[in-house]
Amino acid sequence: MKTKSLPKTWNGDVRNFWSTHSDRLYQFYVLPKIVPFGAGKKVLEIGAEYYSRYIKPIYNSSCSLSLLDIKPYSHPDIKNVLNVDRFIHLDMTVAIADYAEEFDIIISFGVLSHYNFSELQCELYLDNLLQMLKPCGMCAIKIDVQIMEKLEKFSNWEKLLLMIKERFSIQASDTLYDSMGLKQFIITYCSKEKTDVVDRNI
Ligand SMILES: C[S@@+](CC[C@H](N)C(=O)[O-])C[C@H]1O[C@@H](n2cnc3c(N)ncnc32)[C@H](O)[C@@H]1O
């Protein structure tokens, strides 16, 4: 996507950031078109790391944005540093009892298929996503296919996709290919409700 096609409302450092991170731009440009980011929605982003500051300005700013990470981020003013409404310090690969049905939208990019998690850890991660999502909520899960294929403990991204399908109804999915025509990543947009699947290759 070219810088000039960025929405006019993305100004200043927000515009600068997204125009120099085109790989990440895709997901944040497309996502709000699929997931309804209406006013007052409770959004949870898992492990946003360096770009957390730039998420809220491009979504509906009246959403409440929580960031969850295994890193403690002990800064006294962490919410301002990260530009989020709430910071949650948790490991998504162990069973979590809190935050049941709390979020309308959950975004999980670059965590699940990015680290050397075991299959059981991935199961627990997905169970946590499922229980944290509201009954009518939507969860966007990105599988980094090429990164996952290199992992030692659990490298089977097709099995991971099946594990997602066992728990969620996939409303739509996007597959992005690299310049060699190989799958680079798959994003699934998941709900708890059953409807027809829309598959898109981009
Ligand atoms: C690769 S980074 C950033 C990913 C970012 N969402 C992206 O797409 O570029 C992954 C983040 O996930 C966090 N993380 C790693 N393992 C985690 C876990 N088990 N539970 C929660 N967060 C975790 C890391 O601390 C880091 O901030």
The ligand as an SDF file (V2000), in Angstrom:
LIG
                    3D

 27 29  0  0  0  0  0  0  0  0999 V2000
    7.1960  -10.3920   18.0450 C   0  0  0  0  0  0  0  0  0  0  0  0
    6.5820   -9.3410   19.2780 S   0  0  0  0  0  0  0  0  0  0  0  0
    5.4580   -8.2270   18.5460 C   0  0  0  0  0  0  0  0  0  0  0  0
    4.3790   -8.7790   17.8060 C   0  0  0  0  0  0  0  0  0  0  0  0
    3.5270   -7.7220   17.1300 C   0  0  0  0  0  0  0  0  0  0  0  0
    2.1420   -7.9470   17.4880 N   0  0  0  0  0  0  0  0  0  0  0  0
    3.7330   -7.8000   15.6420 C   0  0  0  0  0  0  0  0  0  0  0  0
    2.8660   -8.3260   14.9420 O   0  0  0  0  0  0  0  0  0  0  0  0
    4.7890   -7.3730   15.1850 O   0  0  0  0  0  0  0  0  0  0  0  0
    5.6540  -10.4230   20.2940 C   0  0  0  0  0  0  0  0  0  0  0  0
    5.1840   -9.8420   21.6190 C   0  0  0  0  0  0  0  0  0  0  0  0
    4.4970  -10.8900   22.3050 O   0  0  0  0  0  0  0  0  0  0  0  0
    4.9210  -10.9240   23.6540 C   0  0  0  0  0  0  0  0  0  0  0  0
    4.7800  -12.3160   24.1430 N   0  0  0  0  0  0  0  0  0  0  0  0
    5.6260  -13.3510   23.9040 C   0  0  0  0  0  0  0  0  0  0  0  0
    5.1840  -14.4590   24.5080 N   0  0  0  0  0  0  0  0  0  0  0  0
    4.0270  -14.1300   25.1250 C   0  0  0  0  0  0  0  0  0  0  0  0
    3.1110  -14.8410   25.9400 C   0  0  0  0  0  0  0  0  0  0  0  0
    3.3130  -16.1300   26.2110 N   0  0  0  0  0  0  0  0  0  0  0  0
    2.0350  -14.1880   26.4370 N   0  0  0  0  0  0  0  0  0  0  0  0
    1.8510  -12.8700   26.1690 C   0  0  0  0  0  0  0  0  0  0  0  0
    2.6880  -12.1290   25.4180 N   0  0  0  0  0  0  0  0  0  0  0  0
    3.7600  -12.7560   24.9040 C   0  0  0  0  0  0  0  0  0  0  0  0
    6.3800  -10.4320   23.6180 C   0  0  0  0  0  0  0  0  0  0  0  0
    6.7910   -9.9640   24.8750 O   0  0  0  0  0  0  0  0  0  0  0  0
    6.3050   -9.3450   22.5490 C   0  0  0  0  0  0  0  0  0  0  0  0
    5.9350   -8.1070   23.0870 O   0  0  0  0  0  0  0  0  0  0  0  0
  1  2  1  0
  2  3  1  0
  2 10  1  0
  3  4  1  0
  4  5  1  0
  5  6  1  0
  5  7  1  0
  7  8  2  0
  7  9  1  0
 10 11  1  0
 11 12  1  0
 11 26  1  0
 12 13  1  0
 13 14  1  0
 13 24  1  0
 14 15  1  0
 14 23  1  0
 15 16  2  0
 16 17  1  0
 17 18  1  0
 17 23  2  0
 18 19  1  0
 18 20  2  0
 20 21  1  0
 21 22  2  0
 22 23  1  0
 24 25  1  0
 24 26  1  0
 26 27  1  0
M  CHG  2   2   1   9  -1
M  END
$$$$
